[in-house]
Amino acid sequence: MTTAVTGRNTGSPMPSKITVPELRARKSSAGRGEKLAMVTAYDATFARMFDGAGVDAILVGDSLGMVIQGGTSTLPVTLDEVIYHCRAVARGTQRAHIIGDMPFMSYQTSPDAALLSAGRLMKEGGAESVKLEGGQEIADVIRRMVRMGIPVMAHVGLMPQRVHAMGGFKVQGRSDDGAEAILEDAIAVAEAGAYAVVVEGVPAPLAERITNAIEVPTIGIGAGVGCDGQILVSYDLLGLNDTMKPRFVKRFQEFFRLGVEATRTYVDEVRSSTFPGPEHSFGLPVEPRNPVADALSPRHAPATYGPTH
């Protein structure tokens, strides 16, 4: 498998695409591979960055409702919006597997609605699999989708689309009954054919129990280190969210702060007339000594904007 993404237009061979069977085979408890690293992305530029860094999968999450749109939950996000962002991510991705998140009420009303929504994510958005939230109550929908050739990643534990029913973004499964219910949910969706299960916002020992109980990879977020892989919202990973910092998040860089500093420097240079400098400006063409000959010379070709490749 090719692990490094090559530059476009270089003539280098395209990297091998990561597939659902490959992700499923990376079940660490069976000793068949290293842990899975996943992030969310919502546009082509970030997708290229993460793809080049070697992530295994990119989730086009309904979290875009909070980090892109500025909302307080994921509930208002529409299927059309996820499709739009999936297309952008697909254009920027060569190697990583692309997962389209199924937003609130795009799959809950009926198995037919779920099939149509998932089909649109794959056909129009370029997603290679889909993710949906739910446990035992959604197992039959997963089973039907898988039979129709739609790969499904499940999601149990803290489910953001049920934020109001759960009383907020709170850790789930702290009681014995709650833990057993989440474990049963994970077993049900795995047996229904989900190729992986996101486990969000549960105590680490419970996440480890789930990982040991099912035969497909678990992807943790706020669930400790015992899962088969991890996922973070990219805006949290990069420190682009300056308004909140959940306990389970590690900021691997502070891009928001760096962005503010860079913009302040830009503002200062504009106001002091140090930007744009001569190196960022275009001069008048030199008066030709021989208009006919010089017009044919590449030295006097008109200035162009942007990349020349």
N, C-alpha and C positions, 0 to 999 in steps of 0.2 A: 504494500500500500504506500502511495506517495504521501509524505507527511508535510512537505513544504509547498506552499502555493507559489507558483511562478508568475512573473509579471505578464500582463496581457501584451499582445503584439510582439512577443519576443521570439516566437518560433519554438519555444519549449513545449514539451508535451503537457496536455491538460492533466491536473491532479485527479486521482481516483476519487469518485464521489462516495461518501459514506452512506451506507444503505441501512434499511431497517434490520435485515438479518445480522449485519455486522454489529449494530448497536445492541441487539438482543443477546448476541454471543458474548458481549462484554460484561457478563455477570461475574462480579469479582468473587462472590462467595464460592463459585465453582472453580476459581483459579484460572479463568480463561482470558484474562486481559486486565489492563490497567483501568483505573477508574475513569468514568465519563465526565468531561468538562463541558458544560452548556452555559450559554448566556442568551439574553433576549436582545433583539435588534429590531429596528423599525425603518431603516433606510439603507440605501446602497453603500454609502460611505462607511458607516459603522459595520455593515456586513463584511466589506472588504477588509477592514481592520481586524475583526475577530477571526475571519476565515484565514487570513495570513498569519495570525498568532497561533493557529492550530486547534481551535475549539472543535469538538466533535459534532455539535449540533447547535443550531440557532433557532430559538423559539420567537416567532412573531406574536408576542403576547398581548392579551387584552389589557395588560398593564399600560399600554399606550394611552389609555384613557386618563391615567394619572400623570405619567411622566412626560407625555407629549402634549396632551390636551389640557392638563392642569386640573382635572377633576378630583373628587374625593373618593371615588370608587371606580371599579371597572364596569359597572352596570350599564352606563349609557352607550358603550361602544357598540357599533353596528357591524354586521357581517361585511358590508361593503367597505367599511373602513379597514378592517383586518385584511381583506383582499387587496386593497390599494397598497398597504404597507408590505404585504407578502410579495407583491410584484417587484417593489423596490429592492427588497432584500434578495430576492432571487437573482436580480441583475448584478448584484455585487458579490455573489457567492459562487465559488467553483468547487469546493471540497466538502464543506460542512453540510450535514443533513438539515433540511428546512422543515420546521413544524409550524403549522398554522393553528392558532388558538381559536376555538369555537366560542364566540361571545354569548352572553346571557340571552336566553330564549331563542337561540339558533338551532337547538337540538332537543330541548326539553319537551316540546309539545307533542312530538310523535316520532317514531322511527323513520317515517318518510321525510319529515322535515330535517332530521339529522342527516340522512343520506344526501339530500339536496344541498344542504349547507356545506357538508364536507366535500361533496363533489365540486362545488363552486370554488372552495379554497384551493383545491388541487388543480382544477382546470383553468380557472381565471387568475389565481394568485401564484401558482407555481409551487405551492406547498407539496412536500413529499410524504407527509403524514399529518394527522390532526391531533389536537389535545382537547379533552373535555373533562369537566369536573363531575364527580359523583362516585358513588359506591354501588352497593347491591341494587339500588333502584334503577341504575343506568346500565346494568350488565347486559340486559337483552338488547339494548340499542348498540352497545359495543359489539356484541356477537353478530348482529346483522350487518353492521358496517364492515367488520372484518371479513365476513363471508362474501361481501361485494368487492373485496380487494382494496379496501381503504384501511391503511395501517393506523392504529389508534394508540396514543399515549394517554393513560388515565391520570387522575389527580385526586388524591384523598387527603384527609386531615383538615387543615384550615383551607376552606374553599372561598376565595374572595367574592365569587358571585353569590354567596350566601351570607354576606357580611351582616345583613340585618337580622337574619335568623340566628346567627351565631353571637349577636350582641357586640359586634366589632371585630377588629383584627386581633383575635385573642388565641393564645396557644390552646390546642385541642388535645383531648385524650389524657388529661391529668387524673381523672378518676378511673377506677377499674372498669366500670361499665363503658365509659367513653373510649378507653383504650381498646377494649374488646370489639367495640363497634367499628372502629377504624381498621383494626386488623382484619375483621371479617369483610369490610369494604375492599381492602387491598386484595385479599384472596379472591373475592368475587370478580373483580375487574380483570385480574390476571388470568383466571380460569375462563373468562369470556373471550380472551384473545388479545388483550392489550399487550403490546410488545415491551412496555416499560410503564412505571408508575411514579409520578411525582408525589412525594410525601412532604407536605408543607406544615410548618408550625406545630410540631408535636415534640414531646420529650425525646431526647436522644435514645434512651433505652427502648422506647416503643418503636422508633424508626428502625433500630437494629433487629428487633423481633420481626418486624414486617419483612425486612431484607432477607432474613433467614427462612421466612415462611413461604416465600413465593419464588418461582423459577425464572422471573424476568427481572431486569435491573430496576432498582429504586433510585430515583433522582431526588436528593434532598434539598430543601431550602428551609432554613430554620429548623433542621431536624438532626443536627449533629453529624459526626464524621462516619457513622456506621453504614451509610447508604453506599450504593454502587457508583454513585456519581453526585455531582452538585450542579445547581443552577443558581445564577444571580441575575437580577435585573441589571442591565448594563449601566443604567444611570446611577445605581448604587455602587456597583463595582468601581466605576471611574470617578466617583465623588462629584457627579453632576447634579445631584439632588441636595440643595442646601437647606431644605426645610424640615427634613426628617432623617433619622438614622436608626433603623431598627437594631436591636441588640445582635441579631444574627448576621448583620451585614459587616463585612470588612471592606473598607475603601482602599483599593490598591493604588489609587492616585487621587489627587484633588483637582480634577479638571475644572470645576466651577471656579475655584479660587484662582487657578492659573488663567482662566478665561477673563476674569475680572481684571487681573493685573495686566494682561496683554491689551485689553481694551482701553484701560486707563493710559497706557503708554501711547496707544494710537491717538487718543483724544489729545494728549499733551503735545504730540508731534504735529498734529493738524493745527492746533492753536498757535504753536510756535513757528509754523511754516517750515519745519524740518522734514515733514512728509507732505507731498512726495519730493524726493531728492532728484538730482540729475539722473541717477541710475533708474528711476522709475518714470522718466519723462521722455517724450519723443521730440526731436529737433526738426527744424525745417530741412528739406532736402538741399544738398549742395548744388549750387548753380553749375550745370554741366558746361565744360569747355567745348565739348563736341556733342551736341544734343542727340544726334542719331546714334553714335557709338555708345555714349553713356546710357542711353535709354535701354540698350540691349545688355548692359553689364549688370550682373547680380549685385554689385556693390551698391547700386542705387535702386534696388527693389523696394517697393513701399513697405513701411513698417506694418507689422501685424500684431494682433492681440492674441494672448493665450499661448498654449503649447504649440510647438512647431512639428511635433512628431505625428 
